[in-house]
Amino acid sequence: MSSKQEEGLAASQPPTPSTNKNGLFVRFLNLVEHLGNLLPHPITLFALFCAAIIVISGIAGYFELTVNDPRPVGAAGRGEDGLIHVVSLMNAEGLRMIVSNLVTNFTGFTPLGTVLVALLGVGIADRSGLLSAAMRTLVMGASKRLVTLTIVFAGIVSNTAAELGYVVLIPMAALIFHSLGRHPLAGLAAAFAGVSGGYSANLLLGTVDPLLSGITEAAAQMIDPEYLVGPEVNWYFMFVSTFVITILGALVTEKIVEPKLGKYDPSEASIDLHSQKMDGVTPLEIKGLKVAGLSILVLGGILALSVVPENAPLRHPETGLVAGSPFLKGIVAFIFICFAIPGLVYGKVVGTMKRDKDVIDAMSHSMSTMGMYIVLVFFASQFVAFFKWTNLGAVLAVTGADALNAIGLTGPLVFLLFIMMCGFINLMLGSASAQWAVTAPIFVPMLMLVGYAPETIQAAYRIGDSVTNLITPMMSYFGLILAVASQYKKHLGIGTLVATMLPYSIVFFIGWTCFFFIWVFALGLPVGPGAATYYTP
């Protein structure tokens, strides 16, 4: 959702001797930086893409480019001649379409409203101090034997609160490791691995789920106009993935990263380590957490009564099932409620939410942080709409699907290549929403035509989008992580930080991809409630 961090700090750091020894690796990092720096800002990129689509559609329309429509006769959206024609926007009709729909493309873009509504609730929980207190309690209350595991786990679950993991947990983890006589960079690496490498995994639905599902739904409707993709469609897989990534992250930290770092030399620090201290959880905060926890239990009970009984009001009114029910369709409303009410209760107890103005200020603050995202969505929504109108996405999808069929690459192995491609693109385009808005209109329809459901395609994308976050300078918080790390090791360079995180990326890619294949294809389990694995037109 966020834009790329400027790399000025990273670029100004002198290389360390350890990075100079690895000439090939350093050249690879330099290439990634160079290619990433050649890319314009994501917002500019989408504006250029919109202009390119108009021009390309005009050229393709002039030459009357068509492909055979693979959808069955009578399917929604299928032409009478059985062909998909490229529609030109480079004419009077195209101009009228663009001008008439500019506003509705933006306001009707599904991820916009869902993300903003969810973030209103997260903002209350964040500003009240609930999320910070919960994280400090989780990490600082862990036993010494389980501290690594707990830090990685806390990093993963912190993603429900946007930047909290980067700003609070990562510096805290380095401090905790140092206080235990361990290398602080190992603690920083463990937290960074959970927050960024495990970005898509979580126990709860967060703001990223409606963000991605909205883009996936728009892409899927290029092939099937009635197809719906809810925010919950990857929850089963991502819930269990939380524990997979936690275990892998802890093992990499203790078996690879920490032994490689060796014993920490305090003289390498650029700050006074004696002045560093951790703020513990006060008795009042503990009381607030207990009362907030009680409110969560009450909310859970009310929600269960609304969903579990046979004739519960939030089940599907016709089928009586949870699938397709108001509960799943309104999941964003429950994300808002389940963050807002415990946050308000906690704030009342500890005194951070004394008046209604405090709650309003919290929600207003969360919206003020979304300015860049809203501008990005304006241009991304136009790009998605143009792609759909012109049929360029459908033409590319059919052409790509035909190519996959021609070479016989239609089995599960196609997901290995897809995950690798997403991971590579993520090295240079670090925003999850920006990358998926570009790739989904091509690959979701393409893989649907090969026979796979959008829900499964999205789950695979989330793996590729997460595992290389750790090693790309284009990731929005990379500069912040480098600044924190340099406090404990003077003149730490970008190569050293990336080399430290590279084992996590490799292990996460191998382990998470293998888990995906086991979950989806070996066990045949759905990636989320009501989610299909295969798509049948």
C-alpha positions as CSV (number, residue, x, y, z in Angstrom):
1,M,0.0,0.0,0.0
2,S,2.9,2.4,0.8
3,S,5.2,4.0,-1.8
4,K,8.8,3.2,-2.1
5,Q,11.2,4.6,0.5
6,E,13.9,6.9,-1.0
7,E,17.2,5.1,-1.0
8,G,19.4,8.1,-0.1
9,L,20.3,6.7,3.3
10,A,21.1,3.2,2.0
11,A,23.1,4.5,-0.9
12,S,25.2,6.8,1.3
13,Q,26.4,3.9,3.5
14,P,30.0,2.8,2.8
15,P,30.4,-0.9,2.0
16,T,31.8,-3.2,4.6
17,P,34.6,-5.6,4.0
18,S,32.2,-8.5,4.2
19,T,30.2,-7.2,1.3
20,N,33.4,-6.6,-0.8
21,K,34.3,-10.3,-0.6
22,N,31.1,-11.3,-2.3
23,G,31.6,-9.6,-5.6
24,L,28.9,-11.5,-7.6
25,F,26.4,-11.0,-4.8
26,V,27.2,-7.3,-4.4
27,R,26.9,-6.8,-8.2
28,F,23.5,-8.5,-8.1
29,L,22.4,-6.1,-5.3
30,N,23.7,-3.1,-7.3
31,L,21.7,-4.3,-10.3
32,V,18.5,-4.6,-8.2
33,E,19.1,-1.0,-6.9
34,H,19.9,0.3,-10.4
35,L,16.8,-1.3,-12.0
36,G,14.6,-0.2,-9.1
37,N,15.8,3.4,-9.4
38,L,15.1,3.4,-13.1
39,L,11.4,2.8,-12.3
40,P,9.3,5.9,-11.7
41,H,7.1,6.4,-8.6
42,P,4.3,3.8,-8.6
43,I,1.7,6.6,-9.1
44,T,3.6,7.9,-12.1
45,L,4.0,4.3,-13.3
46,F,0.2,3.7,-13.3
47,A,-0.3,7.0,-15.1
48,L,2.1,5.9,-17.8
49,F,0.4,2.5,-18.0
50,C,-3.0,4.2,-18.6
51,A,-1.5,6.3,-21.4
52,A,0.2,3.2,-22.9
53,I,-3.1,1.2,-22.8
54,I,-4.9,3.9,-24.7
55,V,-2.2,4.0,-27.4
56,I,-1.8,0.1,-27.6
57,S,-5.6,-0.3,-27.8
58,G,-5.7,2.2,-30.7
59,I,-3.0,0.3,-32.6
60,A,-4.6,-3.1,-31.9
61,G,-8.0,-1.8,-32.7
62,Y,-6.8,-0.4,-36.0
63,F,-5.5,-3.9,-37.0
64,E,-8.7,-5.5,-35.6
65,L,-6.8,-7.8,-33.3
66,T,-9.0,-10.7,-32.0
67,V,-8.6,-14.1,-30.3
68,N,-11.1,-17.0,-29.9
69,D,-13.2,-16.6,-26.8
70,P,-12.7,-19.8,-24.7
71,R,-15.9,-19.3,-22.7
72,P,-18.9,-21.5,-23.6
73,V,-21.7,-20.3,-25.8
74,G,-24.2,-18.2,-23.8
75,A,-21.7,-17.3,-21.1
76,A,-22.0,-13.7,-19.8
77,G,-19.8,-11.3,-21.8
78,R,-19.3,-13.7,-24.7
79,G,-19.8,-12.2,-28.1
80,E,-22.1,-13.7,-30.7
81,D,-19.2,-14.3,-33.1
82,G,-17.2,-16.2,-30.5
83,L,-14.3,-13.8,-30.6
84,I,-12.7,-11.3,-28.2
85,H,-12.1,-8.0,-30.0
86,V,-9.7,-5.4,-28.7
87,V,-11.7,-2.2,-28.1
88,S,-9.9,1.0,-29.0
89,L,-9.9,3.9,-26.5
90,M,-8.1,6.1,-29.0
91,N,-11.2,7.5,-30.7
92,A,-14.2,9.6,-29.9
93,E,-16.1,6.7,-28.2
94,G,-13.1,5.9,-26.1
95,L,-12.7,9.5,-25.0
96,R,-16.4,9.7,-24.0
97,M,-16.0,6.4,-22.0
98,I,-12.9,7.7,-20.1
99,V,-14.4,11.1,-19.3
100,S,-17.8,9.7,-18.2
101,N,-16.4,7.0,-15.9
102,L,-13.3,8.7,-14.4
103,V,-14.9,9.3,-11.1
104,T,-16.9,6.0,-10.8
105,N,-13.7,4.0,-11.7
106,F,-12.2,5.6,-8.6
107,T,-15.1,5.5,-6.2
108,G,-16.2,2.0,-7.3
109,F,-12.8,0.5,-6.9
110,T,-13.4,-2.3,-4.3
111,P,-10.1,-2.1,-2.4
112,L,-10.6,1.6,-1.7
113,G,-13.6,1.6,0.6
114,T,-12.8,-1.8,2.2
115,V,-9.3,-0.8,3.2
116,L,-10.4,2.6,4.5
117,V,-13.2,1.2,6.6
118,A,-11.0,-1.5,8.1
119,L,-8.3,1.0,8.8
120,L,-10.7,3.2,10.8
121,G,-11.0,0.4,13.4
122,V,-7.3,-0.4,13.3
123,G,-6.6,3.3,13.9
124,I,-8.6,3.4,17.1
125,A,-6.8,0.3,18.4
126,D,-3.4,1.8,17.5
127,R,-3.9,5.3,18.9
128,S,-5.4,4.0,22.1
129,G,-2.1,2.1,22.7
130,L,-3.8,-1.4,22.7
131,L,-1.7,-2.8,19.8
132,S,1.6,-1.5,21.2
133,A,0.8,-2.8,24.7
134,A,-0.2,-6.2,23.4
135,M,2.9,-6.5,21.4
136,R,5.2,-5.6,24.3
137,T,3.4,-8.0,26.6
138,L,3.8,-10.8,24.0
139,V,7.5,-10.2,23.3
140,M,8.8,-9.1,26.7
141,G,6.8,-11.7,28.6
142,A,8.3,-14.6,26.6
143,S,10.8,-17.0,28.2
144,K,14.4,-16.8,27.1
145,R,14.1,-20.1,25.3
146,L,11.1,-19.0,23.3
147,V,12.1,-15.4,22.7
148,T,13.1,-15.9,19.1
149,L,10.0,-17.8,18.2
150,T,7.9,-15.2,20.0
151,I,9.5,-12.3,18.1
152,V,9.0,-13.8,14.7
153,F,5.4,-14.6,15.6
154,A,4.8,-11.1,16.9
155,G,6.2,-9.7,13.7
156,I,3.7,-11.7,11.6
157,V,0.6,-10.8,13.6
158,S,1.7,-7.1,13.8
159,N,0.8,-6.8,10.1
160,T,-2.8,-6.2,11.1
161,A,-1.7,-2.8,12.3
162,A,0.2,-1.5,9.3
163,E,3.6,0.0,10.3
164,L,3.5,-0.9,14.0
165,G,5.8,-3.9,13.4
166,Y,8.4,-1.8,11.6
167,V,8.3,1.2,14.0
168,V,7.9,-0.6,17.3
169,L,8.8,-4.3,17.2
170,I,12.0,-4.3,15.1
171,P,13.9,-1.8,17.3
172,M,12.5,-3.6,20.4
173,A,13.7,-7.0,19.2
174,A,17.2,-5.7,18.7
175,L,17.2,-4.3,22.2
176,I,15.8,-7.5,23.7
177,F,18.5,-9.6,22.1
178,H,21.2,-7.3,23.4
179,S,19.8,-7.3,26.9
180,L,20.0,-11.1,26.8
181,G,23.6,-11.1,25.8
182,R,22.8,-12.1,22.2
183,H,23.6,-10.3,19.0
184,P,21.1,-7.4,18.5
185,L,21.2,-7.7,14.7
186,A,19.9,-11.3,15.1
187,G,16.9,-9.9,17.0
188,L,16.4,-7.3,14.4
189,A,16.6,-9.9,11.6
190,A,14.1,-12.2,13.4
191,A,11.6,-9.4,13.8
192,F,12.2,-8.1,10.2
193,A,11.7,-11.7,8.9
194,G,8.3,-11.9,10.7
195,V,7.0,-8.4,9.8
196,S,8.1,-8.3,6.2
197,G,8.9,-11.9,5.1
198,G,5.7,-13.1,6.7
199,Y,3.8,-10.1,5.4
200,S,0.8,-12.1,4.0
201,A,0.5,-14.6,6.8
202,N,-1.7,-13.8,9.9
203,L,-4.1,-15.2,12.4
204,L,-6.6,-12.5,11.7
205,L,-7.9,-10.8,8.6
206,G,-6.2,-7.4,8.1
207,T,-6.2,-4.5,5.7
208,V,-4.2,-6.4,3.1
209,D,-6.9,-9.0,2.6
210,P,-9.7,-6.7,1.2
211,L,-7.0,-4.8,-0.7
212,L,-5.8,-7.8,-2.7
213,S,-9.2,-9.5,-3.0
214,G,-10.7,-6.4,-4.6
215,I,-8.0,-6.4,-7.3
216,T,-8.4,-10.1,-7.8
217,E,-12.1,-9.8,-8.2
218,A,-11.8,-7.2,-10.8
219,A,-9.3,-9.3,-12.7
220,A,-11.4,-12.5,-12.4
221,Q,-14.4,-10.6,-13.8
222,M,-12.6,-10.2,-17.1
223,I,-13.3,-13.9,-17.6
224,D,-16.4,-14.4,-15.5
225,P,-18.3,-11.1,-14.9
226,E,-20.3,-12.7,-12.0
227,Y,-17.2,-13.9,-10.1
228,L,-16.8,-12.6,-6.5
229,V,-13.7,-12.7,-4.3
230,G,-14.1,-11.9,-0.6
231,P,-11.4,-10.7,1.8
232,E,-11.6,-14.1,3.6
233,V,-10.7,-16.3,0.7
234,N,-7.1,-17.0,1.8
235,W,-7.7,-17.1,5.5
236,Y,-7.3,-20.8,6.2
237,F,-4.0,-21.0,4.3
238,M,-2.6,-17.8,5.8
239,F,-3.7,-18.8,9.3
240,V,-1.7,-22.0,9.2
241,S,1.1,-20.2,7.3
242,T,1.6,-18.0,10.4
243,F,3.0,-21.0,12.3
244,V,5.0,-22.3,9.4
245,I,6.8,-19.0,8.9
246,T,7.2,-18.6,12.7
247,I,9.0,-21.9,12.9
248,L,11.1,-21.4,9.8
249,G,12.1,-17.8,10.9
250,A,13.1,-19.0,14.4
251,L,15.2,-21.9,12.9
252,V,17.0,-19.6,10.5
253,T,17.7,-17.1,13.2
254,E,19.2,-19.6,15.6
255,K,20.8,-22.0,13.2
256,I,22.1,-19.7,10.5
257,V,22.0,-16.0,11.1
258,E,23.0,-15.8,14.8
259,P,26.0,-18.2,14.5
260,K,27.2,-16.3,11.4
261,L,27.0,-13.0,13.2
262,G,29.1,-14.4,16.1
263,K,29.6,-12.7,19.4
264,Y,28.5,-9.1,19.5
265,D,31.2,-6.4,20.0
266,P,29.6,-3.4,21.7
267,S,32.4,-1.2,20.3
268,E,30.7,-1.5,16.9
269,A,27.7,0.5,18.1
270,S,27.1,4.0,17.0
271,I,24.9,4.8,20.0
272,D,25.3,4.6,23.8
273,L,24.0,1.1,24.5
274,H,23.7,1.9,28.2
275,S,21.1,4.6,27.5
276,Q,18.9,2.1,25.7
277,K,16.0,0.7,27.7
278,M,12.8,-1.1,27.1
279,D,9.5,0.3,28.4
280,G,7.7,-2.5,30.3
281,V,4.0,-2.9,30.5
282,T,2.6,-0.9,33.4
283,P,-0.1,-2.3,35.8
284,L,-2.6,0.1,34.2
285,E,-1.8,-1.2,30.7
286,I,-2.2,-4.8,32.0
287,K,-5.6,-3.9,33.4
288,G,-6.5,-2.3,30.1
289,L,-5.4,-5.4,28.2
290,K,-7.5,-7.7,30.4
291,V,-10.7,-5.6,30.0
292,A,-10.0,-5.3,26.2
293,G,-9.6,-9.1,26.1
294,L,-12.9,-9.5,27.8
295,S,-14.6,-7.2,25.3
296,I,-13.1,-9.4,22.5
297,L,-14.6,-12.5,24.1
298,V,-18.0,-10.8,24.3
299,L,-17.8,-9.7,20.7
300,G,-16.8,-13.3,19.7
301,G,-19.8,-14.7,21.6
302,I,-22.2,-12.2,19.9
303,L,-20.7,-13.0,16.5
304,A,-21.0,-16.8,17.1
305,L,-24.7,-16.4,18.0
306,S,-25.2,-14.5,14.8
307,V,-23.4,-17.2,12.6
308,V,-23.3,-20.6,14.2
309,P,-27.0,-21.5,14.9
310,E,-28.9,-23.0,12.0
311,N,-31.2,-20.0,11.5
312,A,-28.7,-17.4,12.6
313,P,-29.3,-13.9,11.0
314,L,-25.9,-13.7,9.3
315,R,-26.1,-17.0,7.5
316,H,-27.2,-17.1,3.8
317,P,-31.0,-16.2,3.9
318,E,-31.8,-18.8,1.2
319,T,-29.4,-21.7,1.6
320,G,-28.8,-21.3,5.4
321,L,-25.0,-21.8,4.8
322,V,-22.1,-19.6,5.8
323,A,-20.8,-19.7,2.2
324,G,-22.0,-16.5,0.4
325,S,-23.6,-15.3,3.7
326,P,-23.9,-11.7,4.9
327,F,-21.2,-12.6,7.4
328,L,-18.6,-13.3,4.8
329,K,-19.7,-10.4,2.5
330,G,-19.5,-8.0,5.4
331,I,-16.2,-9.3,6.9
332,V,-14.7,-5.8,6.6
333,A,-17.4,-4.5,9.0
334,F,-16.3,-7.1,11.5
335,I,-12.7,-6.2,11.1
336,F,-13.6,-2.6,11.9
337,I,-15.7,-3.6,15.0
338,C,-13.2,-6.1,16.4
339,F,-10.5,-3.5,16.4
340,A,-12.5,-0.4,17.2
341,I,-14.4,-1.7,20.3
342,P,-11.4,-3.3,22.1
343,G,-9.4,-0.2,21.3
344,L,-12.0,2.0,22.7
345,V,-12.4,-0.1,25.8
346,Y,-8.6,-0.2,26.4
347,G,-8.4,3.6,25.8
348,K,-11.1,4.2,28.4
349,V,-9.3,2.1,31.0
350,V,-5.8,3.6,30.5
351,G,-7.0,7.1,29.8
352,T,-6.0,7.5,26.2
353,M,-9.6,7.7,25.0
354,K,-11.4,10.0,27.4
355,R,-13.7,11.8,25.0
356,D,-15.4,11.2,21.7
357,K,-12.9,13.6,20.2
358,D,-10.1,11.2,21.0
359,V,-11.8,8.5,19.1
360,I,-12.5,10.8,16.2
361,D,-8.8,12.0,16.2
362,A,-7.7,8.4,16.1
363,M,-9.8,7.7,13.1
364,S,-8.8,10.9,11.4
365,H,-5.1,10.2,12.0
366,S,-5.4,6.8,10.4
367,M,-7.0,8.4,7.3
368,S,-4.3,11.1,7.2
369,T,-1.7,8.3,6.7
370,M,-3.6,7.1,3.6
371,G,-3.1,10.1,1.4
372,M,-0.5,8.4,-0.8
373,Y,-2.6,5.2,-1.0
374,I,-5.7,7.1,-2.1
375,V,-3.7,8.9,-4.9
376,L,-2.2,5.5,-6.0
377,V,-5.7,4.0,-6.1
378,F,-7.0,6.7,-8.3
379,F,-4.5,5.9,-11.0
380,A,-4.6,2.1,-10.4
381,S,-8.4,2.1,-10.7
382,Q,-8.2,3.8,-14.1
383,F,-5.6,1.3,-15.2
384,V,-7.7,-1.7,-14.2
385,A,-10.8,-0.2,-15.8
386,F,-9.0,0.6,-19.1
387,F,-7.5,-2.9,-19.2
388,K,-11.0,-4.3,-18.8
389,W,-12.7,-2.0,-21.4
390,T,-10.1,-2.6,-24.1
391,N,-10.1,-6.4,-23.6
392,L,-6.3,-6.3,-23.7
393,G,-6.2,-8.3,-20.5
394,A,-8.5,-11.0,-21.9
395,V,-6.4,-11.2,-25.1
396,L,-3.2,-11.5,-23.2
397,A,-4.8,-14.1,-20.9
398,V,-6.0,-16.2,-23.8
399,T,-2.7,-16.0,-25.6
400,G,-0.8,-16.9,-22.5
401,A,-3.1,-19.8,-21.6
402,D,-2.8,-21.1,-25.2
403,A,1.0,-20.9,-24.8
404,L,0.9,-22.8,-21.5
405,N,-1.3,-25.5,-23.1
406,A,1.0,-25.7,-26.1
407,I,4.1,-26.5,-24.0
408,G,2.1,-28.7,-21.6
409,L,2.6,-26.4,-18.6
410,T,-0.9,-26.5,-17.1
411,G,-0.3,-28.6,-14.0
412,P,0.6,-27.4,-10.5
413,L,4.2,-26.7,-11.6
414,V,2.9,-23.5,-13.2
415,F,2.5,-22.0,-9.7
416,L,6.2,-22.5,-9.0
417,L,7.1,-20.3,-11.9
418,F,4.3,-17.9,-11.0
419,I,5.6,-17.5,-7.4
420,M,9.2,-17.1,-8.6
421,M,8.0,-14.4,-11.1
422,C,6.1,-12.5,-8.4
423,G,9.1,-12.6,-6.1
424,F,11.4,-11.2,-8.8
425,I,9.0,-8.4,-9.7
426,N,8.8,-7.6,-6.0
427,L,12.5,-6.9,-5.9
428,M,11.9,-3.8,-8.0
429,L,8.2,-2.9,-7.3
430,G,7.9,-3.2,-3.5
431,S,4.3,-2.1,-3.1
432,A,1.9,-5.1,-2.7
433,S,-1.1,-3.3,-4.1
434,A,0.9,-1.7,-7.0
435,Q,2.4,-5.0,-8.0
436,W,-0.9,-6.9,-7.9
437,A,-2.8,-4.2,-9.7
438,V,-0.3,-4.6,-12.6
439,T,0.0,-8.4,-12.7
440,A,-3.5,-9.6,-11.6
441,P,-5.3,-8.4,-14.8
442,I,-2.9,-10.6,-16.8
443,F,-2.2,-13.7,-14.7
444,V,-5.5,-14.2,-12.9
445,P,-7.5,-14.5,-16.2
446,M,-4.6,-16.5,-17.7
447,L,-4.5,-19.1,-14.9
448,M,-8.3,-19.2,-14.7
449,L,-8.3,-20.3,-18.4
450,V,-5.8,-23.0,-17.5
451,G,-8.3,-24.2,-14.8
452,Y,-7.3,-22.6,-11.5
453,A,-9.5,-20.5,-9.2
454,P,-8.7,-16.8,-8.5
455,E,-8.5,-17.6,-4.7
456,T,-5.7,-20.1,-5.2
457,I,-3.9,-17.8,-7.7
458,Q,-4.0,-15.0,-5.1
459,A,-2.6,-17.2,-2.3
460,A,0.3,-18.1,-4.6
461,Y,0.9,-14.4,-5.4
462,R,1.0,-13.6,-1.7
463,I,3.9,-16.0,-1.2
464,G,6.0,-14.4,-3.9
465,D,5.1,-10.9,-2.8
466,S,6.3,-11.6,0.8
467,V,9.5,-13.7,0.6
468,T,11.6,-11.1,-1.3
469,N,10.5,-8.1,0.8
470,L,13.5,-8.9,3.0
471,I,16.2,-8.4,0.4
472,T,14.9,-5.5,-1.8
473,P,16.0,-1.9,-1.2
474,M,12.7,-1.0,-2.9
475,M,10.7,-2.2,0.1
476,S,9.2,1.0,1.7
477,Y,10.7,0.5,5.2
478,F,14.1,-0.7,4.1
479,G,15.8,2.6,4.8
480,L,14.3,2.6,8.3
481,I,15.6,-1.0,9.0
482,L,19.0,0.0,7.8
483,A,19.0,3.1,10.1
484,V,18.1,0.9,13.1
485,A,20.7,-1.7,12.2
486,S,23.5,0.9,11.9
487,Q,22.9,1.9,15.5
488,Y,24.4,-1.5,16.5
489,K,27.0,-1.7,13.8
490,K,28.8,1.4,12.5
491,H,29.1,1.8,8.7
492,L,26.8,-1.1,8.1
493,G,26.1,-1.2,4.4
494,I,23.1,-2.3,2.4
495,G,24.9,-5.4,1.2
496,T,25.5,-6.6,4.8
497,L,21.9,-6.1,5.7
498,V,20.6,-7.9,2.6
499,A,23.2,-10.7,3.1
500,T,21.9,-11.2,6.6
501,M,18.3,-11.4,5.4
502,L,19.0,-13.6,2.4
503,P,18.8,-16.9,4.3
504,Y,15.3,-16.1,5.4
505,S,14.2,-15.3,1.8
506,I,15.6,-18.6,0.5
507,V,14.2,-20.7,3.3
508,F,10.8,-18.9,3.3
509,F,10.5,-19.3,-0.5
510,I,11.3,-23.1,-0.4
511,G,9.4,-23.8,2.8
512,W,6.3,-21.7,2.0
513,T,6.1,-22.9,-1.6
514,C,6.3,-26.5,-0.5
515,F,3.6,-25.9,2.1
516,F,1.4,-24.4,-0.6
517,F,1.8,-27.4,-2.9
518,I,1.1,-29.8,0.1
519,W,-1.9,-27.8,1.3
520,V,-3.6,-27.2,-2.1
521,F,-2.6,-30.2,-4.3
522,A,-1.5,-33.0,-2.0
523,L,-4.1,-32.5,0.7
524,G,-6.7,-30.8,-1.5
525,L,-7.6,-28.3,1.1
526,P,-9.3,-24.9,0.3
527,V,-7.2,-21.8,0.9
528,G,-10.1,-20.1,2.6
529,P,-13.8,-20.3,3.4
530,G,-15.8,-21.3,0.3
531,A,-12.7,-20.9,-1.8
532,A,-12.3,-23.2,-4.9
533,T,-9.0,-24.6,-6.0
534,Y,-10.1,-25.1,-9.7
535,Y,-12.1,-22.9,-11.9
536,T,-14.7,-24.3,-14.3
537,P,-16.4,-21.9,-16.7
